[in-house]
Amino acid sequence: MRDVQPPITSDEQYQGYKLAAEKLTKVVEAREQVLFESRHNPDRIEAARADLLTILRKRQGILDAIKDYERLQRHSA
């Protein structure tokens, strides 16, 4: 359950993806806090879970693209 990101084709894109991953990690932390705070509210917890899942999927797609690029760079060196 990951969002697939376009492959990274340059070092410039690689740096952009790394920056995006850092930003999304902070967003994940905030969404985790909202989920934790919503644990006793059945109406809010499902929305908080959905929000967290959405951002985790996007972040994982970016992390996968970064790993793929790093692997390709190692093999082409």
PDB file of N, CA, C and O in Angstrom:
ATOM      1  N   MET A   1       0.830  -1.189   0.000  1.00  0.00           N
ATOM      2  CA  MET A   1       0.000   0.000   0.000  1.00  0.00           C
ATOM      3  C   MET A   1       0.870   1.248   0.000  1.00  0.00           C
ATOM      4  O   MET A   1       0.902   2.005   0.970  1.00  0.00           O
ATOM      5  N   ARG A   2       1.568   1.442  -1.096  1.00  0.00           N
ATOM      6  CA  ARG A   2       2.435   2.605  -1.213  1.00  0.00           C
ATOM      7  C   ARG A   2       2.012   3.413  -2.410  1.00  0.00           C
ATOM      8  O   ARG A   2       1.507   2.875  -3.395  1.00  0.00           O
ATOM      9  N   ASP A   3       2.218   4.699  -2.319  1.00  0.00           N
ATOM     10  CA  ASP A   3       2.052   5.545  -3.496  1.00  0.00           C
ATOM     11  C   ASP A   3       3.348   5.446  -4.288  1.00  0.00           C
ATOM     12  O   ASP A   3       4.432   5.644  -3.739  1.00  0.00           O
ATOM     13  N   VAL A   4       3.241   5.147  -5.549  1.00  0.00           N
ATOM     14  CA  VAL A   4       4.424   5.032  -6.392  1.00  0.00           C
ATOM     15  C   VAL A   4       4.768   6.414  -6.919  1.00  0.00           C
ATOM     16  O   VAL A   4       3.915   7.127  -7.448  1.00  0.00           O
ATOM     17  N   GLN A   5       6.016   6.772  -6.765  1.00  0.00           N
ATOM     18  CA  GLN A   5       6.519   8.063  -7.227  1.00  0.00           C
ATOM     19  C   GLN A   5       7.285   7.858  -8.525  1.00  0.00           C
ATOM     20  O   GLN A   5       7.801   6.767  -8.769  1.00  0.00           O
ATOM     21  N   PRO A   6       7.369   8.889  -9.360  1.00  0.00           N
ATOM     22  CA  PRO A   6       8.183   8.777 -10.571  1.00  0.00           C
ATOM     23  C   PRO A   6       9.641   8.494 -10.198  1.00  0.00           C
ATOM     24  O   PRO A   6      10.115   8.949  -9.157  1.00  0.00           O
ATOM     25  N   PRO A   7      10.341   7.756 -11.032  1.00  0.00           N
ATOM     26  CA  PRO A   7      11.739   7.483 -10.714  1.00  0.00           C
ATOM     27  C   PRO A   7      12.574   8.769 -10.718  1.00  0.00           C
ATOM     28  O   PRO A   7      12.293   9.716 -11.453  1.00  0.00           O
ATOM     29  N   ILE A   8      13.574   8.768  -9.899  1.00  0.00           N
ATOM     30  CA  ILE A   8      14.502   9.888  -9.811  1.00  0.00           C
ATOM     31  C   ILE A   8      15.500   9.750 -10.954  1.00  0.00           C
ATOM     32  O   ILE A   8      16.066   8.679 -11.173  1.00  0.00           O
ATOM     33  N   THR A   9      15.708  10.842 -11.678  1.00  0.00           N
ATOM     34  CA  THR A   9      16.583  10.782 -12.850  1.00  0.00           C
ATOM     35  C   THR A   9      17.804  11.697 -12.766  1.00  0.00           C
ATOM     36  O   THR A   9      18.615  11.731 -13.692  1.00  0.00           O
ATOM     37  N   SER A  10      17.941  12.430 -11.677  1.00  0.00           N
ATOM     38  CA  SER A  10      19.099  13.320 -11.550  1.00  0.00           C
ATOM     39  C   SER A  10      19.422  13.542 -10.076  1.00  0.00           C
ATOM     40  O   SER A  10      18.601  13.287  -9.195  1.00  0.00           O
ATOM     41  N   ASP A  11      20.619  14.016  -9.835  1.00  0.00           N
ATOM     42  CA  ASP A  11      21.023  14.328  -8.458  1.00  0.00           C
ATOM     43  C   ASP A  11      20.160  15.459  -7.885  1.00  0.00           C
ATOM     44  O   ASP A  11      19.878  15.486  -6.687  1.00  0.00           O
ATOM     45  N   GLU A  12      19.748  16.383  -8.744  1.00  0.00           N
ATOM     46  CA  GLU A  12      18.896  17.489  -8.298  1.00  0.00           C
ATOM     47  C   GLU A  12      17.539  16.950  -7.811  1.00  0.00           C
ATOM     48  O   GLU A  12      17.044  17.358  -6.760  1.00  0.00           O
ATOM     49  N   GLN A  13      16.960  16.051  -8.571  1.00  0.00           N
ATOM     50  CA  GLN A  13      15.699  15.439  -8.132  1.00  0.00           C
ATOM     51  C   GLN A  13      15.906  14.640  -6.847  1.00  0.00           C
ATOM     52  O   GLN A  13      15.064  14.660  -5.949  1.00  0.00           O
ATOM     53  N   TYR A  14      17.026  13.946  -6.772  1.00  0.00           N
ATOM     54  CA  TYR A  14      17.355  13.163  -5.581  1.00  0.00           C
ATOM     55  C   TYR A  14      17.350  14.051  -4.339  1.00  0.00           C
ATOM     56  O   TYR A  14      16.780  13.688  -3.310  1.00  0.00           O
ATOM     57  N   GLN A  15      17.988  15.215  -4.441  1.00  0.00           N
ATOM     58  CA  GLN A  15      18.013  16.141  -3.307  1.00  0.00           C
ATOM     59  C   GLN A  15      16.602  16.625  -2.966  1.00  0.00           C
ATOM     60  O   GLN A  15      16.259  16.774  -1.793  1.00  0.00           O
ATOM     61  N   GLY A  16      15.792  16.866  -3.988  1.00  0.00           N
ATOM     62  CA  GLY A  16      14.409  17.281  -3.757  1.00  0.00           C
ATOM     63  C   GLY A  16      13.594  16.204  -3.063  1.00  0.00           C
ATOM     64  O   GLY A  16      12.797  16.499  -2.172  1.00  0.00           O
ATOM     65  N   TYR A  17      13.790  14.962  -3.467  1.00  0.00           N
ATOM     66  CA  TYR A  17      13.079  13.848  -2.835  1.00  0.00           C
ATOM     67  C   TYR A  17      13.510  13.703  -1.380  1.00  0.00           C
ATOM     68  O   TYR A  17      12.684  13.445  -0.504  1.00  0.00           O
ATOM     69  N   LYS A  18      14.828  13.873  -1.123  1.00  0.00           N
ATOM     70  CA  LYS A  18      15.314  13.772   0.258  1.00  0.00           C
ATOM     71  C   LYS A  18      14.691  14.864   1.123  1.00  0.00           C
ATOM     72  O   LYS A  18      14.306  14.614   2.265  1.00  0.00           O
ATOM     73  N   LEU A  19      14.595  16.066   0.578  1.00  0.00           N
ATOM     74  CA  LEU A  19      13.967  17.165   1.312  1.00  0.00           C
ATOM     75  C   LEU A  19      12.490  16.868   1.557  1.00  0.00           C
ATOM     76  O   LEU A  19      11.979  17.110   2.651  1.00  0.00           O
ATOM     77  N   ALA A  20      11.812  16.349   0.553  1.00  0.00           N
ATOM     78  CA  ALA A  20      10.394  16.000   0.704  1.00  0.00           C
ATOM     79  C   ALA A  20      10.219  14.921   1.773  1.00  0.00           C
ATOM     80  O   ALA A  20       9.275  14.982   2.561  1.00  0.00           O
ATOM     81  N   ALA A  21      11.107  13.946   1.808  1.00  0.00           N
ATOM     82  CA  ALA A  21      11.027  12.887   2.819  1.00  0.00           C
ATOM     83  C   ALA A  21      11.171  13.466   4.223  1.00  0.00           C
ATOM     84  O   ALA A  21      10.453  13.067   5.140  1.00  0.00           O
ATOM     85  N   GLU A  22      12.092  14.402   4.388  1.00  0.00           N
ATOM     86  CA  GLU A  22      12.276  15.045   5.694  1.00  0.00           C
ATOM     87  C   GLU A  22      11.012  15.799   6.111  1.00  0.00           C
ATOM     88  O   GLU A  22      10.573  15.702   7.257  1.00  0.00           O
ATOM     89  N   LYS A  23      10.433  16.549   5.172  1.00  0.00           N
ATOM     90  CA  LYS A  23       9.215  17.311   5.476  1.00  0.00           C
ATOM     91  C   LYS A  23       8.067  16.376   5.814  1.00  0.00           C
ATOM     92  O   LYS A  23       7.314  16.629   6.754  1.00  0.00           O
ATOM     93  N   LEU A  24       7.929  15.301   5.053  1.00  0.00           N
ATOM     94  CA  LEU A  24       6.829  14.375   5.312  1.00  0.00           C
ATOM     95  C   LEU A  24       7.009  13.637   6.632  1.00  0.00           C
ATOM     96  O   LEU A  24       6.025  13.277   7.277  1.00  0.00           O
ATOM     97  N   THR A  25       8.245  13.410   7.036  1.00  0.00           N
ATOM     98  CA  THR A  25       8.480  12.788   8.339  1.00  0.00           C
ATOM     99  C   THR A  25       7.921  13.673   9.447  1.00  0.00           C
ATOM    100  O   THR A  25       7.332  13.174  10.406  1.00  0.00           O
ATOM    101  N   LYS A  26       8.100  14.963   9.320  1.00  0.00           N
ATOM    102  CA  LYS A  26       7.538  15.894  10.315  1.00  0.00           C
ATOM    103  C   LYS A  26       6.016  15.888  10.280  1.00  0.00           C
ATOM    104  O   LYS A  26       5.366  15.971  11.322  1.00  0.00           O
ATOM    105  N   VAL A  27       5.450  15.790   9.086  1.00  0.00           N
ATOM    106  CA  VAL A  27       3.988  15.721   8.959  1.00  0.00           C
ATOM    107  C   VAL A  27       3.472  14.428   9.593  1.00  0.00           C
ATOM    108  O   VAL A  27       2.443  14.431  10.269  1.00  0.00           O
ATOM    109  N   VAL A  28       4.191  13.323   9.371  1.00  0.00           N
ATOM    110  CA  VAL A  28       3.799  12.039   9.977  1.00  0.00           C
ATOM    111  C   VAL A  28       3.787  12.172  11.490  1.00  0.00           C
ATOM    112  O   VAL A  28       2.849  11.717  12.145  1.00  0.00           O
ATOM    113  N   GLU A  29       4.809  12.784  12.047  1.00  0.00           N
ATOM    114  CA  GLU A  29       4.876  12.951  13.501  1.00  0.00           C
ATOM    115  C   GLU A  29       3.672  13.738  14.014  1.00  0.00           C
ATOM    116  O   GLU A  29       3.098  13.395  15.048  1.00  0.00           O
ATOM    117  N   ALA A  30       3.297  14.773  13.307  1.00  0.00           N
ATOM    118  CA  ALA A  30       2.131  15.571  13.712  1.00  0.00           C
ATOM    119  C   ALA A  30       0.851  14.753  13.602  1.00  0.00           C
ATOM    120  O   ALA A  30      -0.003  14.815  14.487  1.00  0.00           O
ATOM    121  N   ARG A  31       0.711  13.988  12.525  1.00  0.00           N
ATOM    122  CA  ARG A  31      -0.497  13.160  12.335  1.00  0.00           C
ATOM    123  C   ARG A  31      -0.563  12.046  13.381  1.00  0.00           C
ATOM    124  O   ARG A  31      -1.648  11.672  13.828  1.00  0.00           O
ATOM    125  N   GLU A  32       0.599  11.519  13.769  1.00  0.00           N
ATOM    126  CA  GLU A  32       0.624  10.513  14.834  1.00  0.00           C
ATOM    127  C   GLU A  32       0.114  11.111  16.141  1.00  0.00           C
ATOM    128  O   GLU A  32      -0.614  10.460  16.890  1.00  0.00           O
ATOM    129  N   GLN A  33       0.495  12.336  16.403  1.00  0.00           N
ATOM    130  CA  GLN A  33       0.035  13.007  17.620  1.00  0.00           C
ATOM    131  C   GLN A  33      -1.482  13.204  17.587  1.00  0.00           C
ATOM    132  O   GLN A  33      -2.159  12.992  18.593  1.00  0.00           O
ATOM    133  N   VAL A  34      -2.009  13.607  16.438  1.00  0.00           N
ATOM    134  CA  VAL A  34      -3.463  13.772  16.303  1.00  0.00           C
ATOM    135  C   VAL A  34      -4.161  12.435  16.529  1.00  0.00           C
ATOM    136  O   VAL A  34      -5.191  12.373  17.200  1.00  0.00           O
ATOM    137  N   LEU A  35      -3.603  11.372  15.971  1.00  0.00           N
ATOM    138  CA  LEU A  35      -4.189  10.045  16.167  1.00  0.00           C
ATOM    139  C   LEU A  35      -4.189   9.674  17.640  1.00  0.00           C
ATOM    140  O   LEU A  35      -5.189   9.187  18.169  1.00  0.00           O
ATOM    141  N   PHE A  36      -3.065   9.906  18.296  1.00  0.00           N
ATOM    142  CA  PHE A  36      -2.963   9.599  19.726  1.00  0.00           C
ATOM    143  C   PHE A  36      -3.998  10.387  20.525  1.00  0.00           C
ATOM    144  O   PHE A  36      -4.650   9.841  21.415  1.00  0.00           O
ATOM    145  N   GLU A  37      -4.143  11.652  20.209  1.00  0.00           N
ATOM    146  CA  GLU A  37      -5.096  12.501  20.932  1.00  0.00           C
ATOM    147  C   GLU A  37      -6.550  12.133  20.617  1.00  0.00           C
ATOM    148  O   GLU A  37      -7.453  12.479  21.379  1.00  0.00           O
ATOM    149  N   SER A  38      -6.778  11.446  19.517  1.00  0.00           N
ATOM    150  CA  SER A  38      -8.137  11.090  19.101  1.00  0.00           C
ATOM    151  C   SER A  38      -8.556   9.699  19.577  1.00  0.00           C
ATOM    152  O   SER A  38      -9.672   9.267  19.292  1.00  0.00           O
ATOM    153  N   ARG A  39      -7.700   9.006  20.281  1.00  0.00           N
ATOM    154  CA  ARG A  39      -7.947   7.607  20.606  1.00  0.00           C
ATOM    155  C   ARG A  39      -9.227   7.359  21.399  1.00  0.00           C
ATOM    156  O   ARG A  39      -9.758   6.248  21.362  1.00  0.00           O
ATOM    157  N   HIS A  40      -9.731   8.348  22.107  1.00  0.00           N
ATOM    158  CA  HIS A  40     -10.947   8.163  22.903  1.00  0.00           C
ATOM    159  C   HIS A  40     -12.184   8.741  22.223  1.00  0.00           C
ATOM    160  O   HIS A  40     -13.266   8.762  22.811  1.00  0.00           O
ATOM    161  N   ASN A  41     -12.030   9.207  20.999  1.00  0.00           N
ATOM    162  CA  ASN A  41     -13.146   9.795  20.275  1.00  0.00           C
ATOM    163  C   ASN A  41     -13.390   8.971  18.999  1.00  0.00           C
ATOM    164  O   ASN A  41     -12.673   9.118  18.009  1.00  0.00           O
ATOM    165  N   PRO A  42     -14.409   8.104  19.038  1.00  0.00           N
ATOM    166  CA  PRO A  42     -14.635   7.212  17.892  1.00  0.00           C
ATOM    167  C   PRO A  42     -14.909   7.947  16.587  1.00  0.00           C
ATOM    168  O   PRO A  42     -14.615   7.421  15.514  1.00  0.00           O
ATOM    169  N   ASP A  43     -15.455   9.134  16.656  1.00  0.00           N
ATOM    170  CA  ASP A  43     -15.733   9.893  15.429  1.00  0.00           C
ATOM    171  C   ASP A  43     -14.448  10.449  14.813  1.00  0.00           C
ATOM    172  O   ASP A  43     -14.315  10.490  13.590  1.00  0.00           O
ATOM    173  N   ARG A  44     -13.523  10.867  15.633  1.00  0.00           N
ATOM    174  CA  ARG A  44     -12.295  11.481  15.135  1.00  0.00           C
ATOM    175  C   ARG A  44     -11.205  10.466  14.817  1.00  0.00           C
ATOM    176  O   ARG A  44     -10.359  10.714  13.958  1.00  0.00           O
ATOM    177  N   ILE A  45     -11.217   9.331  15.499  1.00  0.00           N
ATOM    178  CA  ILE A  45     -10.093   8.408  15.341  1.00  0.00           C
ATOM    179  C   ILE A  45     -10.015   7.830  13.931  1.00  0.00           C
ATOM    180  O   ILE A  45      -8.916   7.646  13.407  1.00  0.00           O
ATOM    181  N   GLU A  46     -11.147   7.543  13.311  1.00  0.00           N
ATOM    182  CA  GLU A  46     -11.105   6.981  11.955  1.00  0.00           C
ATOM    183  C   GLU A  46     -10.556   7.994  10.951  1.00  0.00           C
ATOM    184  O   GLU A  46      -9.788   7.638  10.058  1.00  0.00           O
ATOM    185  N   ALA A  47     -10.948   9.232  11.102  1.00  0.00           N
ATOM    186  CA  ALA A  47     -10.412  10.276  10.224  1.00  0.00           C
ATOM    187  C   ALA A  47      -8.912  10.451  10.461  1.00  0.00           C
ATOM    188  O   ALA A  47      -8.151  10.630   9.510  1.00  0.00           O
ATOM    189  N   ALA A  48      -8.490  10.399  11.708  1.00  0.00           N
ATOM    190  CA  ALA A  48      -7.068  10.537  12.035  1.00  0.00           C
ATOM    191  C   ALA A  48      -6.269   9.359  11.471  1.00  0.00           C
ATOM    192  O   ALA A  48      -5.155   9.539  10.978  1.00  0.00           O
ATOM    193  N   ARG A  49      -6.838   8.165  11.545  1.00  0.00           N
ATOM    194  CA  ARG A  49      -6.163   6.989  10.973  1.00  0.00           C
ATOM    195  C   ARG A  49      -6.017   7.134   9.462  1.00  0.00           C
ATOM    196  O   ARG A  49      -4.956   6.855   8.904  1.00  0.00           O
ATOM    197  N   ALA A  50      -7.075   7.567   8.815  1.00  0.00           N
ATOM    198  CA  ALA A  50      -7.045   7.735   7.358  1.00  0.00           C
ATOM    199  C   ALA A  50      -6.013   8.792   6.952  1.00  0.00           C
ATOM    200  O   ALA A  50      -5.268   8.595   5.992  1.00  0.00           O
ATOM    201  N   ASP A  51      -5.970   9.906   7.679  1.00  0.00           N
ATOM    202  CA  ASP A  51      -4.985  10.954   7.379  1.00  0.00           C
ATOM    203  C   ASP A  51      -3.558  10.434   7.536  1.00  0.00           C
ATOM    204  O   ASP A  51      -2.694  10.695   6.699  1.00  0.00           O
ATOM    205  N   LEU A  52      -3.326   9.698   8.618  1.00  0.00           N
ATOM    206  CA  LEU A  52      -1.991   9.156   8.860  1.00  0.00           C
ATOM    207  C   LEU A  52      -1.617   8.150   7.771  1.00  0.00           C
ATOM    208  O   LEU A  52      -0.493   8.176   7.268  1.00  0.00           O
ATOM    209  N   LEU A  53      -2.534   7.278   7.407  1.00  0.00           N
ATOM    210  CA  LEU A  53      -2.255   6.290   6.367  1.00  0.00           C
ATOM    211  C   LEU A  53      -1.912   6.968   5.041  1.00  0.00           C
ATOM    212  O   LEU A  53      -0.982   6.551   4.351  1.00  0.00           O
ATOM    213  N   THR A  54      -2.649   7.994   4.691  1.00  0.00           N
ATOM    214  CA  THR A  54      -2.402   8.702   3.435  1.00  0.00           C
ATOM    215  C   THR A  54      -0.991   9.281   3.397  1.00  0.00           C
ATOM    216  O   THR A  54      -0.283   9.122   2.403  1.00  0.00           O
ATOM    217  N   ILE A  55      -0.591   9.935   4.444  1.00  0.00           N
ATOM    218  CA  ILE A  55       0.730  10.569   4.452  1.00  0.00           C
ATOM    219  C   ILE A  55       1.841   9.520   4.543  1.00  0.00           C
ATOM    220  O   ILE A  55       2.914   9.705   3.967  1.00  0.00           O
ATOM    221  N   LEU A  56       1.593   8.425   5.260  1.00  0.00           N
ATOM    222  CA  LEU A  56       2.583   7.352   5.328  1.00  0.00           C
ATOM    223  C   LEU A  56       2.808   6.722   3.962  1.00  0.00           C
ATOM    224  O   LEU A  56       3.940   6.392   3.609  1.00  0.00           O
ATOM    225  N   ARG A  57       1.746   6.555   3.198  1.00  0.00           N
ATOM    226  CA  ARG A  57       1.870   5.981   1.858  1.00  0.00           C
ATOM    227  C   ARG A  57       2.694   6.897   0.954  1.00  0.00           C
ATOM    228  O   ARG A  57       3.564   6.431   0.219  1.00  0.00           O
ATOM    229  N   LYS A  58       2.422   8.179   1.011  1.00  0.00           N
ATOM    230  CA  LYS A  58       3.179   9.130   0.188  1.00  0.00           C
ATOM    231  C   LYS A  58       4.656   9.132   0.590  1.00  0.00           C
ATOM    232  O   LYS A  58       5.539   9.123  -0.268  1.00  0.00           O
ATOM    233  N   ARG A  59       4.910   9.144   1.878  1.00  0.00           N
ATOM    234  CA  ARG A  59       6.289   9.149   2.375  1.00  0.00           C
ATOM    235  C   ARG A  59       7.013   7.875   1.956  1.00  0.00           C
ATOM    236  O   ARG A  59       8.170   7.922   1.539  1.00  0.00           O
ATOM    237  N   GLN A  60       6.333   6.741   2.067  1.00  0.00           N
ATOM    238  CA  GLN A  60       6.970   5.484   1.705  1.00  0.00           C
ATOM    239  C   GLN A  60       7.292   5.433   0.213  1.00  0.00           C
ATOM    240  O   GLN A  60       8.331   4.901  -0.177  1.00  0.00           O
ATOM    241  N   GLY A  61       6.423   5.974  -0.611  1.00  0.00           N
ATOM    242  CA  GLY A  61       6.700   6.034  -2.041  1.00  0.00           C
ATOM    243  C   GLY A  61       7.948   6.840  -2.341  1.00  0.00           C
ATOM    244  O   GLY A  61       8.745   6.470  -3.203  1.00  0.00           O
ATOM    245  N   ILE A  62       8.116   7.935  -1.633  1.00  0.00           N
ATOM    246  CA  ILE A  62       9.312   8.766  -1.802  1.00  0.00           C
ATOM    247  C   ILE A  62      10.553   8.022  -1.303  1.00  0.00           C
ATOM    248  O   ILE A  62      11.599   8.044  -1.952  1.00  0.00           O
ATOM    249  N   LEU A  63      10.432   7.371  -0.160  1.00  0.00           N
ATOM    250  CA  LEU A  63      11.569   6.606   0.361  1.00  0.00           C
ATOM    251  C   LEU A  63      11.955   5.473  -0.583  1.00  0.00           C
ATOM    252  O   LEU A  63      13.141   5.197  -0.764  1.00  0.00           O
ATOM    253  N   ASP A  64      10.978   4.821  -1.180  1.00  0.00           N
ATOM    254  CA  ASP A  64      11.260   3.750  -2.142  1.00  0.00           C
ATOM    255  C   ASP A  64      11.992   4.301  -3.363  1.00  0.00           C
ATOM    256  O   ASP A  64      12.940   3.683  -3.847  1.00  0.00           O
ATOM    257  N   ALA A  65      11.557   5.460  -3.865  1.00  0.00           N
ATOM    258  CA  ALA A  65      12.215   6.073  -5.019  1.00  0.00           C
ATOM    259  C   ALA A  65      13.657   6.448  -4.679  1.00  0.00           C
ATOM    260  O   ALA A  65      14.553   6.282  -5.507  1.00  0.00           O
ATOM    261  N   ILE A  66      13.881   6.948  -3.478  1.00  0.00           N
ATOM    262  CA  ILE A  66      15.236   7.292  -3.035  1.00  0.00           C
ATOM    263  C   ILE A  66      16.110   6.035  -2.999  1.00  0.00           C
ATOM    264  O   ILE A  66      17.235   6.049  -3.497  1.00  0.00           O
ATOM    265  N   LYS A  67      15.601   4.958  -2.417  1.00  0.00           N
ATOM    266  CA  LYS A  67      16.374   3.713  -2.337  1.00  0.00           C
ATOM    267  C   LYS A  67      16.696   3.182  -3.725  1.00  0.00           C
ATOM    268  O   LYS A  67      17.814   2.731  -3.976  1.00  0.00           O
ATOM    269  N   ASP A  68      15.722   3.234  -4.629  1.00  0.00           N
ATOM    270  CA  ASP A  68      15.957   2.771  -6.001  1.00  0.00           C
ATOM    271  C   ASP A  68      17.059   3.584  -6.669  1.00  0.00           C
ATOM    272  O   ASP A  68      17.939   3.021  -7.321  1.00  0.00           O
ATOM    273  N   TYR A  69      17.016   4.894  -6.512  1.00  0.00           N
ATOM    274  CA  TYR A  69      18.031   5.763  -7.121  1.00  0.00           C
ATOM    275  C   TYR A  69      19.406   5.469  -6.528  1.00  0.00           C
ATOM    276  O   TYR A  69      20.393   5.363  -7.256  1.00  0.00           O
ATOM    277  N   GLU A  70      19.467   5.339  -5.216  1.00  0.00           N
ATOM    278  CA  GLU A  70      20.754   5.046  -4.567  1.00  0.00           C
ATOM    279  C   GLU A  70      21.307   3.702  -5.038  1.00  0.00           C
ATOM    280  O   GLU A  70      22.511   3.568  -5.257  1.00  0.00           O
ATOM    281  N   ARG A  71      20.445   2.722  -5.192  1.00  0.00           N
ATOM    282  CA  ARG A  71      20.877   1.413  -5.668  1.00  0.00           C
ATOM    283  C   ARG A  71      21.420   1.517  -7.104  1.00  0.00           C
ATOM    284  O   ARG A  71      22.459   0.937  -7.419  1.00  0.00           O
ATOM    285  N   LEU A  72      20.720   2.251  -7.961  1.00  0.00           N
ATOM    286  CA  LEU A  72      21.182   2.434  -9.334  1.00  0.00           C
ATOM    287  C   LEU A  72      22.513   3.178  -9.383  1.00  0.00           C
ATOM    288  O   LEU A  72      23.374   2.854 -10.201  1.00  0.00           O
ATOM    289  N   GLN A  73      22.686   4.162  -8.525  1.00  0.00           N
ATOM    290  CA  GLN A  73      23.934   4.922  -8.486  1.00  0.00           C
ATOM    291  C   GLN A  73      25.097   4.018  -8.059  1.00  0.00           C
ATOM    292  O   GLN A  73      26.196   4.129  -8.601  1.00  0.00           O
ATOM    293  N   ARG A  74      24.862   3.134  -7.101  1.00  0.00           N
ATOM    294  CA  ARG A  74      25.918   2.216  -6.644  1.00  0.00           C
ATOM    295  C   ARG A  74      26.335   1.256  -7.761  1.00  0.00           C
ATOM    296  O   ARG A  74      27.516   0.958  -7.937  1.00  0.00           O
ATOM    297  N   HIS A  75      25.344   0.783  -8.505  1.00  0.00           N
ATOM    298  CA  HIS A  75      25.624  -0.199  -9.556  1.00  0.00           C
ATOM    299  C   HIS A  75      26.245   0.432 -10.804  1.00  0.00           C
ATOM    300  O   HIS A  75      26.914  -0.250 -11.580  1.00  0.00           O
ATOM    301  N   SER A  76      26.024   1.723 -10.994  1.00  0.00           N
ATOM    302  CA  SER A  76      26.586   2.372 -12.171  1.00  0.00           C
ATOM    303  C   SER A  76      27.960   2.990 -11.889  1.00  0.00           C
ATOM    304  O   SER A  76      28.620   3.494 -12.798  1.00  0.00           O
ATOM    305  N   ALA A  77      28.377   2.947 -10.642  1.00  0.00           N
ATOM    306  CA  ALA A  77      29.670   3.553 -10.273  1.00  0.00           C
ATOM    307  C   ALA A  77      30.822   2.623 -10.534  1.00  0.00           C
ATOM    308  O   ALA A  77      31.973   2.978 -10.280  1.00  0.00           O
TER     309      ALA A  77
END
